[in-house]
Amino acid sequence: MHRKMMTVAVAGVLVGVLAGLLAGASLRAAVAIPVFKGKEPNDAAEALLAAGLEAAGKGSWERIAVGAVFYEGADKSRGQAIIDEVLNGKPEFTDFQRAARLYAELGEWDKAKGLYDKAIALKGSKASLLAEAGAWYNLNGDRAKAEELFTKAFAADSGDTWSYSMAAASYLGKKPRPW
């Protein structure tokens, strides 16, 4: 009897997991695949970005990813508008961090710095965030602030390999790679 109850319980859990996976897959709307083959590069990119934005729905990370491509290469003002929409909504620390990373990588430290500070204000105990922000502070000439953030990062998680590698990269004049 015990074995039969256990089998029924396990089967119930598996059915629940499968139903959850199927429901999760159906939450994302199908997007029509855009015509991009053979188009001029800018036109192909525009078509793909429009589809990407539609597929992103309300996903903040996804919207920032599409906004970043617009910002960096296709239409800076449109990209900025998409990123601002996310950051002016109900952003999480990772939204600020991702936008900050974009601006930092593009050499727009003034924009990046404020966003890293907002991310840290929301989640100042996240080692990888502290190390990434610290690396950018270091690369932009504020070694004291960088080392303060590195110290906090290592205290938050002394086993976080990524924090050490991002900090070290900045001392070598290299951009952090948060992998």
N, C-alpha and C positions, 0 to 999 in steps of 0.2 A: 504494500500500500504506500509506504514511504517513497519507494522508487517511482511509482506511478505519479504521485503528487509532484515529485521533483521534475519528472519529465514534462508534465503539463506546465509547470512554472517556467521551465527553460523555454519551452515552445512559445509560451505567452510572451516572454521577454523578446525572443527572436522576432516574432510577428510584430511586436511593438516597435522594435528597432527598424525593421524593414519598412513598416508604414511611415515611420518618421523620416527615413531616408527618401522614400518616394514623395512624401509631402514636401520635403525641403527642395527636392529637384524641381517640383512643379511650381514652387513659389516664384522662380525666375521666369519671366515671360520670354517666349521665343522671339527672336529678333530676325527680321528678314536680312539675309546675307546681302550686303551691298555689292553693286557692280564696281569692281576695282581693277580687274585684269585689263591690261592694255591702256588704262587711262594715264594721263600725265601724272607725275608723282604728286603734285599738290592736290589734284582732283581725287586721286586714289586715297590719299591721306584724309581728305575732307570726308569722303564717303565712309571710310573706316571709322573715323572719329565720331561721326554722327551715329553710326551703329553702336559704337562703344558707349556713347553717352546714353543711348536708349537702353542698352543692356544694363548699364550701371544702375538705373532706377534711382533709388534714394541712397544707395550704398556710398558712404562718404569716401572710403579708400578708393573705390572704383572711380568716383567722380573726380577726385583729386588726380588720379592717374591720367584720365582723359584731359582734364584741365591743364596738367603739366605739359602734355604733348602740344596742346594748343599754344600754351604760353611760350614754350621753348622754340617751337618751329612753325606753327601754322598761323596763329592769330593771337598775339599776345593779349590783347584786350579781352577777347572771348575767353581765353584761358584764365585770366585774372578774375573775370566775372564768375566762372564756374567755381574756382577756388574760394572766392569771397562768399559765395552762396553757401558752401559747406561750412566755412569758418564762422559765418554769421548765424548759422542754425543752432544745432545742439552738438557742437564738436566735442570729440573725445581728445585726450592728450595726443593720441597717435595722429589725429588729423592735423593738429598744430605741428607735430614733429615732421610729418611727411611734406607739408607745405614749406616748412623751414628748410628741410633738406634740399628741396628743389631750388629755393632762392640761394642757399649757400653754395650749391654746386654751380650755379650760374654767376657767382661772384656778387650777388646782391645781399651782402652781409647785413646791412641796415634792416632790411625786411626780415631776414632770417633770424637775427638775434632776438627780436621781440617775440617771434613765434616760438623759438626754443624756450624763452623765458616763460611764456604762457603754458607750454607743455610741462615744464618743470613745476610750475605752480600747481598744476593739476595732479601730477604724478611724480613728485620729486624723489621717490624711493626706487624708481626703475633704473637699475644700473646701466643698461644699454643706452637709455635716453641721456642720462647724465654724462656718460663717456662720449657719446656722439656730439652732444652740445659742447662739451669741454674741448673736443678735438677741433671743432670749428672756431671756438674762442681762441685756441692756441694758434691756429692757422691765420687768424685775423689780428694777431699781435697782443692778445690779452692773456699772457701766460699765467698771471696770478689767478684770474677767474677760472682758467682752464684747470689748473692744479687743484683749486678748491672743488670743482665739479668731479675731477678724477678721484680725489680722496673720498668724496661722498659715494661715487659709483662703486669703488672697491670695498667700502664699508657696507654698502647695501648688499653686495653679492661678490665676495672675494673669489668665487669660482667661475665668474663669467668671463670666458675666454675673449668674447667679442669686445668687452670693455678694455681689456689690456691691449688688444690689437688696434683698436681705434685710437687709444691714447698714444701708443707707440708710433703709429703712422703719422700723427700730427707733429711729433717731434722731428720726424724725418721730412716734414714738408709735404706729406701726402694726405689726400682726402680720406676721411674715414669710410670704411666699407662695413655697413651694418649687416651685411649678408642676410 
